[in-house]
Amino acid sequence: MDLDQGIETALIDPGTPWQNGATESFNAKFRDECLSLEWFRYRAEAKIVIEAWRKHYNQVRPHSSLGYLTPAEFVAKLNGKDAAS
């Protein structure tokens, strides 16, 4: 880090996951729920499995940060509130 030039690190320092808890939480879920369960033989296979997990995570899986709604349910709820306003 060169503080004289106003330059700071943009990466999370090793051993300091609290610098970006949201990213660390997502990475842990991705590793535990997808990567640790598979043994990829080919890059194409990894792309298919990861894309299926991504769609499930973003469209089907309830998120505690959204009040245990799926992202689609959360958006529908927001749109319903906006329409009522």
N, C-alpha and C positions, 0 to 999 in steps of 0.2 A: 504494500500500500504506500502510495506517495501522497501524503497529506499536504505537502508543500504545494503540489500542483492541483490539489482538490480532487484527486483520483482515489476512489475507494473500490474495494472488491465488490463485484456484482454476484459472486457465488456464495453459497452457504459454506462457512468455514467448517472443516472436518470436526466432528464431535459437537456441533452446535445446531441440532435440528430445530430448536426453538426459534431460530431466525426466520423460518417460514413454515409454520405449523400446518397450514392448509396443504401445501405441497407435500410435506412429509407424510401427512395422513393419507393423502391420495396414493402416494407411492407405496405405502405399506399395504393398503387395500389391494392395489393392483398386483403387488408381489404375492400376497397371501391368497387372493381369490382367483388369480389367473396364472401367473408365471410359475409359482411353486407347484401347481397341479399338473403341469404339462412338461413334456420333454419333446421339444421341437426337433424334427429331423431335417426340415427344409424351411427356408425363409418363407415360401408361399404358405406353408402350413401355419407358421407363426402369425403371418398377416391375417389369415382367416380366423384363427382362434382369438386373436387380440381384437379384431374388429367386432366379432360376436360379443365379446366381453364388454367392449366399449358401448355398443348399442344397448346391452342389458343394463349397464351402469347408468347410462344417460336417459333411458326411456322407461325401464321396467322397475328397477330396484328402488325401493323407498329410501329416502335420505333423512337421517335424523335432523340435519340442519334445515330441512324443509318441512318440519313437523311430521315426519314419517310419511310424507306423500312422495309419489314418484315425480320426477321433474315435469312430466306431461300433466299430471293432476295439479301440480303447483301452478303451472302456467294457466291452466283452465280456470283455477280458482281466482288468480289475479285478474284474468280477463273478465270474469264474471263480476268481480268487485268494481273494475274500471267501468264496465257497461252500466252498473247500477248507480254510479256517481253522477 
